[in-house]
Amino acid sequence: MAPRTSTSAADPARAAALEVLEAVRSRDAYANLLLPRLLRDRGLSGRDAAFTTELSYGTLRGLGTYDAIIAACVDRDLDAVDPVVLDALRLGTHQLLAMDVPPHAAVSTTVDLVRSVANEGASRFANAILRRVGQGDLQAWIERIAPNPQDDPEGFLAVSRSHPRWIVSALWDSLQAHRGAQRAHQDIGELLDADNARPGVTLVTRPGLAEVGELTDLGALAARYSPYAAYLAGGDPGALAPVREGRAGVQDEGSQLVATALATAPLEGRDERWLDMCAGPGGKAALLAGLALERGASLLANEIAPHRAELVRRALRGYGDRLAGAAGAEAAQGAEAAKGATAPASGPAAPGTLQVIAADGIRAPWQPGSFDRVMLDAPCTGLGALRRRPESRWRRGPEDLERLTRVQRRLLSSALDSVRSGGLVAYVTCSPHLEETRDVVRQVVKARRDVERVDARPLLPGVPDLGGGPDVQLWPHLHGTDAMYLALLRRS
């Protein structure tokens, strides 16, 4: 590996983007968490911040395509290229092929960036490679390096839309299952393009604390589907008073829809005790909390990881004294959970209150049948949020599915045990993969005699293209949301 030097001599915006790529590659950092801190630390704002953001996220989205192009321009395997130099080449390729940066500026600034982190030989290498990249536009490169779409449609889409082949295949299968073969063939390219488009910012109001009108008065636009959502055209959401005060937050509209579907589903008998079983980082819990409190119901928000349980508590901070439990007790309980023990036996919170605990939802510390409504937003591959977390597509592999689906089945069984007879469970994933969605539900329901599936489509009024039911699958290219999946189950 080439010796490192300081990036201080490089353009600050490009140096920050390089740091993002290197952190994502070397220590599995999340760009959406790292980038805001880097922008603050480097004093980047306005146009510089926007440039860094587009350069970082755009390069991560296009990584597969850019690597194929770079590979066609070098005389060695990419594994033999110094990783940080390769990261810089990716940034330069994105500027050349997908940004309004003059070619000479894209090349010269990238060469300067390489010189600042490597050596003179590496900078000459980068100069030669980027000049070759600049000999064609993006479409010309795709025609040159991608498989023939007639002979290998999945391979063509993988290269041209910068998705791993296994994800292209999985998304295509899910589209076909939900929308039929003909529509799936038409939709797959649009879905992959939607994954590569920069998502807008969607806000959510906390019921009982803020109204959408307060957000629209501040310049946001009322959302299409969720009555609690608004779209923010630009700017920092944290600068808005309702967000800063915890009376509103940032949350994808699809997440809002699946939470409100559970809250509004008809339920016979008692409706006093709600559970969010895998609540971190707290977006759905905060929305459910407000809806529960409006009815005088309680919400128990559970999260296995203590640090994520703290994020849930922060998301609920706007509800003040309705949030029960001393901070010291919560921290001690979280420490026990971190050691592998379950939290102390805990039932539903008192009516009209909220409680956050850290416990393993599979080894539930509450009594069976304790709850009337249960939200299970299960850990998953996250393939439904690739537009927000573009690096996820390069981290996950098909080998992850066996472990995740095993956990998903156990959590769903526990959720069904946790709800009373006649109560409702919402099984939710931010993934459209059939093995994590339809197959998990089928396997768990088949093994039980006390569960019936509920048609979730009427609970999303005004939302088109929901398929044949009873489950709901949302899509970025159709609904402008993350690809959230919802199955609604009633314990009978």
Residue pairs with C-beta under 8 A, 6 or more apart in sequence:
1 82
1 83
1 84
2 82
2 84
2 85
2 117
2 118
2 119
2 121
2 122
3 118
3 119
4 84
4 117
4 118
5 116
5 117
5 118
5 119
6 116
7 15
7 18
7 19
7 113
7 116
7 117
8 15
8 116
9 112
9 115
9 116
10 18
10 109
10 112
10 113
10 115
10 116
10 117
11 109
11 112
11 113
12 42
12 44
12 48
13 44
13 48
13 49
13 51
13 52
13 55
14 52
14 55
14 91
14 109
14 110
14 113
15 42
15 113
15 116
16 35
16 38
16 39
16 42
16 44
16 52
16 56
17 52
17 55
17 56
17 59
17 91
18 84
18 87
18 88
18 91
18 113
18 117
19 38
20 29
20 31
20 34
20 35
20 38
20 52
20 56
21 56
21 59
21 60
21 87
21 90
21 91
22 83
22 84
22 87
23 29
23 34
24 30
24 31
24 34
24 60
24 391
25 83
25 87
26 83
28 395
30 389
30 391
31 56
31 57
31 60
31 389
31 390
31 391
32 388
32 389
35 52
35 53
35 56
38 44
38 52
39 45
39 49
39 52
39 53
44 52
54 99
54 198
55 91
55 94
55 95
55 99
57 198
57 390
58 94
58 98
58 99
58 198
59 66
59 90
59 91
59 93
59 94
60 390
60 391
60 394
61 162
61 195
61 196
61 387
61 390
62 93
62 94
62 97
62 98
62 162
62 196
63 90
63 162
63 390
63 394
64 158
64 159
64 162
64 163
64 164
64 393
64 394
65 138
65 141
65 142
65 159
65 160
65 161
65 162
66 89
66 90
66 93
66 94
66 97
66 162
67 78
67 90
68 145
68 146
68 159
69 93
69 97
69 133
69 141
69 145
70 78
70 86
70 89
70 90
70 93
70 129
70 133
71 77
71 78
72 141
72 144
72 145
73 129
73 132
73 133
74 81
74 129
78 86
81 89
82 118
82 122
84 117
84 118
85 114
85 117
85 118
85 122
85 125
85 126
88 110
88 113
88 114
88 117
88 126
89 110
89 114
89 126
89 129
89 130
91 110
91 113
92 106
92 107
92 109
92 110
92 126
92 130
92 133
93 130
93 133
95 101
95 105
95 106
95 109
95 110
96 103
96 106
96 107
96 130
96 133
96 134
97 133
97 137
97 138
97 141
98 138
99 106
103 134
106 130
106 134
107 127
107 130
107 131
107 134
110 126
110 130
111 123
111 126
111 127
111 130
112 123
114 122
114 123
114 125
114 126
115 122
115 123
133 141
136 144
142 159
142 160
145 159
146 155
146 156
146 159
146 160
147 155
147 156
147 159
148 156
149 156
149 157
154 165
154 168
154 169
154 172
155 165
157 163
157 168
157 188
157 189
157 192
158 164
158 165
158 168
161 168
161 189
161 192
161 193
161 195
161 196
162 196
163 171
163 192
163 195
163 386
163 393
164 393
164 394
164 397
166 397
166 398
167 383
167 386
167 393
167 396
168 188
168 192
170 383
170 432
170 433
170 434
171 188
171 191
171 192
171 383
171 432
172 184
172 188
173 434
174 432
174 433
174 434
174 437
174 473
175 183
175 184
175 187
175 188
175 191
175 432
175 475
176 184
177 434
177 438
178 432
178 467
178 468
178 473
179 187
179 465
179 467
187 475
187 477
187 478
190 477
191 475
191 476
191 477
193 477
194 387
194 475
194 476
194 477
195 386
195 387
195 390
195 393
195 476
196 387
196 390
197 387
197 476
198 387
199 387
199 388
200 231
200 232
200 233
200 480
201 231
201 232
201 237
201 250
202 223
202 229
202 230
202 231
202 232
202 250
202 251
202 252
202 253
202 256
203 215
203 220
203 229
203 230
203 231
203 232
203 237
203 240
203 243
203 248
203 249
203 250
203 251
204 226
204 228
204 229
204 248
204 249
204 250
204 251
204 256
204 283
204 286
204 287
205 211
205 212
205 214
205 215
205 228
205 229
205 230
205 242
205 247
205 248
206 246
206 247
206 248
206 249
206 286
206 287
206 289
206 290
206 318
206 319
207 228
207 287
207 290
207 291
207 293
207 294
208 290
208 293
208 294
208 319
209 242
209 246
209 247
209 248
209 290
209 318
209 319
210 242
210 247
210 248
212 222
212 223
212 227
212 228
212 229
212 230
214 242
214 248
215 230
215 232
215 240
215 242
215 248
216 222
216 230
218 240
218 241
218 242
219 232
219 233
219 235
220 230
220 231
220 232
220 233
221 230
221 231
221 233
222 229
222 230
222 231
223 229
223 230
223 231
223 253
224 253
224 462
224 480
225 253
225 257
225 460
225 462
225 463
225 479
226 253
226 256
226 257
226 260
227 260
228 256
228 260
228 287
229 251
229 253
229 256
232 240
237 243
237 250
238 244
240 248
242 248
243 249
243 250
245 318
246 314
246 315
246 317
246 318
247 318
249 283
249 286
249 315
251 283
251 284
251 287
252 385
252 388
252 481
252 482
252 484
253 479
253 480
253 481
254 384
254 474
254 479
254 481
254 482
254 483
254 484
255 283
255 284
255 287
255 430
255 481
255 482
255 484
256 287
257 460
257 463
257 474
257 481
257 484
257 486
258 284
258 377
258 426
258 428
258 472
258 484
258 486
259 284
259 287
259 288
259 291
259 375
259 426
260 287
260 291
260 459
261 426
261 456
261 459
261 460
261 472
261 486
261 488
262 288
262 373
262 375
262 424
262 426
262 488
263 288
263 291
263 292
263 373
264 459
265 373
265 424
265 454
265 456
265 459
265 488
267 372
267 373
267 422
267 423
267 424
268 422
269 372
269 420
269 422
270 372
270 420
271 295
271 297
271 372
271 373
272 296
272 297
272 298
272 348
272 351
272 372
273 297
273 298
273 300
273 348
273 349
273 370
273 371
273 372
273 373
274 288
274 292
274 297
274 298
274 299
274 300
274 348
274 371
274 372
274 373
274 374
274 375
275 299
275 300
275 302
275 348
275 366
275 370
275 371
275 373
275 374
275 375
275 415
275 418
275 419
276 284
276 285
276 288
276 299
276 300
276 301
276 302
276 374
276 375
276 377
277 302
277 361
277 374
277 375
277 376
277 377
277 411
277 414
277 415
277 418
278 302
278 303
278 304
278 361
278 376
278 377
278 378
278 379
278 411
279 285
279 301
279 302
279 303
279 308
279 309
279 312
279 356
279 375
279 377
280 303
280 305
280 308
280 309
280 311
280 312
281 308
281 311
281 312
281 315
282 301
282 311
282 312
282 313
282 314
282 315
282 316
283 315
284 375
284 377
284 428
285 299
285 301
285 312
285 315
285 316
285 356
285 375
286 315
286 316
286 318
288 299
288 375
289 299
289 301
289 316
289 319
289 322
289 354
290 319
292 298
292 299
292 354
293 299
293 319
293 322
293 352
293 354
296 351
296 352
297 351
297 352
297 372
298 348
298 349
298 350
298 351
298 352
298 353
298 354
298 355
299 349
299 354
299 355
300 346
300 348
300 349
300 355
300 357
300 366
300 371
301 309
301 312
301 316
301 354
301 355
301 356
301 357
302 309
302 356
302 357
302 358
302 359
302 361
303 309
303 311
303 312
303 356
303 357
303 358
304 337
304 358
304 359
304 360
304 361
305 338
305 358
306 331
306 334
306 335
306 337
306 338
306 358
309 330
309 334
309 356
309 357
309 358
310 334
312 356
313 323
313 330
313 356
316 323
316 354
316 356
317 323
319 354
322 352
322 353
322 354
323 353
323 354
323 355
323 356
324 349
324 350
324 353
324 354
324 355
325 355
325 356
325 357
330 356
330 357
330 358
333 343
333 344
333 357
333 358
333 359
334 358
336 342
336 343
336 344
337 343
337 358
337 359
337 360
338 358
342 359
342 360
342 363
342 364
342 365
343 357
343 358
343 359
343 365
344 365
345 365
345 366
345 367
346 355
346 357
346 359
346 365
346 366
347 366
347 367
347 370
348 366
348 370
348 371
349 355
357 365
359 365
361 376
361 411
361 414
361 415
362 407
362 410
362 411
362 414
364 414
364 417
364 418
366 418
368 417
368 418
369 417
369 418
369 419
369 420
369 421
369 423
370 418
370 420
371 418
371 419
371 420
371 423
372 419
372 420
372 423
372 424
373 419
373 423
373 424
373 425
373 426
374 415
374 418
374 419
374 423
374 424
374 425
374 426
375 426
375 428
376 411
376 412
376 415
376 425
376 426
376 427
376 428
377 428
377 429
377 430
378 407
378 408
378 411
378 412
378 427
378 428
378 429
378 436
378 440
379 404
379 407
379 408
380 404
380 408
380 429
380 430
380 431
380 433
380 436
381 392
381 396
381 400
381 401
381 404
381 431
381 433
381 436
382 389
382 392
382 396
382 430
382 431
383 392
383 393
383 396
383 430
383 431
383 432
383 433
383 483
384 429
384 430
384 431
384 432
384 474
384 476
384 482
384 483
384 484
384 485
385 392
385 430
385 482
385 483
386 392
386 393
387 476
387 482
388 482
401 433
401 435
401 436
404 436
405 435
405 436
405 439
405 440
408 429
408 436
408 440
409 440
409 443
409 444
412 425
412 427
412 440
412 441
412 444
413 444
413 447
413 448
415 425
415 427
416 425
416 444
416 448
416 450
416 451
416 489
416 491
419 425
419 491
420 491
421 450
421 491
421 492
422 490
422 491
422 492
423 490
423 491
424 454
424 488
424 489
424 490
424 491
425 488
425 489
425 490
425 491
426 486
426 487
426 488
426 489
427 440
427 441
427 486
427 487
427 488
427 489
428 484
428 485
428 486
428 487
429 436
429 437
429 484
429 485
430 482
430 483
430 484
430 485
431 437
431 483
431 485
432 473
432 475
432 483
432 485
436 485
437 471
437 473
437 485
437 487
438 471
438 487
441 453
441 471
441 487
441 489
444 451
445 451
445 453
445 489
450 491
450 492
451 489
451 490
451 491
451 492
452 489
452 490
452 492
453 470
453 471
453 487
453 488
453 489
453 490
454 470
454 488
454 489
454 490
455 469
455 470
455 488
456 469
456 470
456 471
456 472
456 486
456 487
456 488
457 466
457 467
457 469
457 470
457 472
459 488
460 466
460 472
463 474
463 479
464 478
464 479
465 475
465 478
465 479
466 472
466 473
467 473
470 487
470 488
471 485
471 486
471 487
471 488
472 484
472 485
472 486
472 487
473 483
473 484
473 485
473 486
474 481
474 482
474 483
474 484
474 485
475 481
475 483
476 482
476 483
